[in-house]
Amino acid sequence: MAFAVALNASLVLAPRTQGGEDATEMQKQTWVVQASAGLEPRAIDALARIAGANRRLLALRAYLRAGNSLAERWSWSQARLTAYSSTAEGKAASADIDAVAAAFAAANPGFTLTVNRQPRSLELQIAHWNDNASVGAVAAELAASLEQRFARHRADTNADELRNALTEWKPAVAAALAAPGLSAHGQGRAFDFQVERDGQVIASIEAATAHERWDATGWTGKLQTAVRTAGTHFIGPLQSPYEPWHYAYTPSP
């Protein structure tokens, strides 16, 4: 109910464009409300803070596909994220990152690994989701697919049909970000490595240059070697979307 109220308010305050475009946007917003019925309140709250129906639909797809794992995967509170580095697990993760960096430097003289050890709060994930061009493109692709599928009977579309359409749909290319709340960075258990030489970034965390700067130059394999040398707590690299620099951390039981 809270999300429906917020959604209706956003529609009232939204700038008016062409009649058809406005009607289409309102229809997509209605789909979001229908298909999100029954979701956990924190997912509903996140949807209400996402800009535009297209991006909301794409995030909703991720929440529906997460199913029962959503609660386990959901981003931690800011207080828990702040405290993570001082916990036993946080200290172990930091030590393991140091071991990866040391193994990499030993095997690649003159080059170093840097890593952002700061977790990514839900608020920051939402801000990135709202601004990211890749997310916008994939969200538009999803919205177009729904429009095509339900164009002839929009008024008769029910929640189950919408949820099935959302969970079954697959993008041509995955978005560069996980939906807000479902990023492993939101639990402090994901790390993005960069390769540097003399303070200059040689292989960055830009999706557009992943194959050119990482695969073609051999840094993907060299990072994998360093990770394996340092231990067994890192899983990766991330395959969808493809990020050769991204590794998830699995703490000891």
Secondary structure, DSSP 8 states (H G I E B T S, - for coil): -HHHHHHHHHHHHS----HHHHHHHHHHHHHHHHHTTT--HHHHHHHHTS-SHHHHHHHHHHHHHHGGGHHHHS---HHHHHHHTTSHHHHHHHHHHHHHHHHHHHHSTT-EEEE------HHHHHHHHHH-HHHHHHHHHHHHHHHHHHGGGGGG--HHHHHHHHHH---SS--SS--TT--GGGGT-EEEEEEEETTEEEE-S-GGGIIIIIITTTHHHHHHHHHHHH-S-EE--BTTTTBTTEEEE----
